[in-house]
Amino acid sequence: MVETTQTSKLLDIGYERTCQCPPNHINCLTAKEWILHQIAIWEFFYEKRDIRDKNIHPAVFPIGLPTKCIQLFTHEGELVLDPFVGIGTTFLAAQDLNRNAVGFDLKNEYIETGRSRLAQGRLFGQAKQIAICDDAHNISQYLKEETVSLSITSPPYANMLNRRRLNKSIRGDLRQNQYYLQVQQYSNDPNDLGTMEAAEYAQALEEIYRGILPLMRPKAHCVIDVTDLWWENKRIPVHLYVIDALEKAGYELRNIIIWDRRNLVNHVGIFGWPSNYITLGTTFEYILDFWRPPS
């Protein structure tokens, strides 16, 4: 079921499990399925439903990523939150797995694209996926306390996209593609995390996730996919800024998982040769797993 709203009233959306799993289980996985998720290096492949057109959205994670996290940290019928939902990839995963989901984004164009993608999905199941065009600072106006079982997102990586694209990760003779020298920013809204320098970005994340914390159930997980930046020959450790911001907001870091993206990287450029060693950052990202500590 697909809904879109712009009201500030509490949402009518389910959050209780509808499966028959034992109360002490954190998900619906069997022991054999569980063990496959314990390796801390993850790999995903894009599928036909994934959108990779940067003119629609400049940075979309594959459906497999939220799918894996939803399977790990929720039961059927429970509530998933994406504070920066973009074009709704988390919604597709929630729809597939019969989870309720709420997502927020500043850009109405993205909300409408997500709604269109969901409308092409399955027509059965009782779970709702609700898209809201609003600032993530306002999430607490929409949800009851201790109803969210999982928060998962890939937020803007500070101001990484707020500059002309030089395509340095691509082989030199292929750099001048349709995106060369383009600015692929999400929006020009001053509240958009993608317009902020790292310190301001961390402060905004802390504020947003401090507001989300009371909505999370005790021991509910909060997953953030993020990568670091290179700027003027310096590494900006965005993942450390995120960890610091979330811990200040009251969360506890549980796991650091590496998203191995080597299978998605083609025609790579040569960084730094022959005098300045620089790792190819497009080959991996950090999946940071926090939870709301038990009371």
Secondary structure, DSSP 8 states (H G I E B T S, - for coil): -EEEE---S------S--S---TT-SSS--HHHHHHT--SEE-----TT----TTT-S----THHHHHHHHHH--TT-EEEETT-TTTHHHHHHHHTT-EEEEEES-HHHHHHHHHHHHTS-S--S--EEEEES-GGGGGGTS-TT-EEEEEE----TTTTSS----TTB-GGG--STTTT----S---TT-GGGS-HHHHHHHHHHHHHHHGGGEEEEEEEEEEE--EEETTEEE-HHHHHHHHHHHTT-EEEEEEEEE-GGG--SB---STTT-----GGGEEEEEEEE----
